[in-house]
Structure formats: C-alpha cells, structure tokens
Amino acid sequence: MTTAKFTVSLPNYVEARPVAEIVQTASQYESTIYLISGTKKINAKSIMGMMSLGLHNNEELCIEADGSDEQQAVDAVIRYMSTVA
C-alpha cells in the first residue's frame, strides 16, 4: 500500500469536468485508489463519490493506493490534482 499527502490545486474543482478527469486518471490503473479528507474516504474511480467529496482549493488530502501499479497511480493523481489550471 502506498500513501501520500498533498495539497489540492484545482481552481475550479467544483465543476464536473475536473472531477471527471480525476476519475478517468484514477481509472487507468488497476490499483484501488482512495482519497481521504477528514473522515471521508472516497473511491477515486467513482464519479459520484468524487462529486460528494466537496474539496476546496488548497485543501490537504491523503491518497491511498493498493495494487500492482500503486506508486504510478498515486503519482498520476497527485500530479493531476496539483497542477491543473
């Protein structure tokens, strides 16, 4: 299992497009991937779950992945959520 903390940097996160792209990014990997915010642990491959997470720009999150490509999955999701303008 791989875990990491990062800060969200998606200025328009509440819009559906960035959320859909996060789900698409996570879905490219076989590992299970969860984003954790406070007491919420959401499957990063679930569009409805991701929409319900209610993230804010500059919020700190934890990502957790488990599987054969877990490190690549964590890196890809963090890269997307930290650099999209």
N, C-alpha and C positions, 0 to 999 in steps of 0.2 A: 504494500500500500504506500502510495506517495501522497503527501500533504504539503500545502504551501499556503502562505498568507499573501495577499496582495490588495492593492487599492484600486477600486473601480475608477476608470477614467473614460466614461461614455457620456458626453454632454446631453444626449437625447435618449437616455436609457429607457424612459417610459414608453417610447414609441415602439411599435410592434417589430419594425424592421431589424433593429439591433438585437432584439431578443431572439427573433427567428434565426439570425445569423450565428448567435451563440449556440443555439440548439443544433444548427447544421454543423458547426465546427465540432462540437462535442460528439455528434453522431457519426463522425468519420472514424472514430476509434472504437475498438472492441471493449475496452475497459469500462467499468461502471464509473461514472463521474458524478460527484455531488458538490453543490455549492452550499456553504454553511454561513448563515447570517444570524447571529444571536442564537435563538432556539430553533430556527428553521433550517432544515436540511432538505434540499431540493435536488431532484434528479436533473442534471444539466441537459439531458436529452428530451425532457418533457416541456413542450411549449406552454402548456397550461401551468405547470409548476413554476417555470421561469417567470411567467407573467405575474404570478401571485407573490413572487419574492419581494417585489416593491423596493428594488435597490435605488440608491441615490449616488450621484457622482461623489467621489472622494470617500466613499464608504469602504471600510476594510472588510474583506471576506476571507474565508478559508475555502480552499478547494481540496477535494479528496478524490483520488482515483485508485482503482484496484483492477489489475489485469495485465496482460502481456505487453501492452503499449502505454502503461500508466504515465510514465515520465513525459512521453511525447504529447499525450493528451493534456496533461497539466500545463505544459509549456505553451501549447497552442491556444488553450482557453485563456490563460493569463495574458498572452501576447495580444489576443483579440480584445479582451476587456480592458486592457491598459493603454491601447494605442489608437483606437478608432476615434476619429473626429466627427 
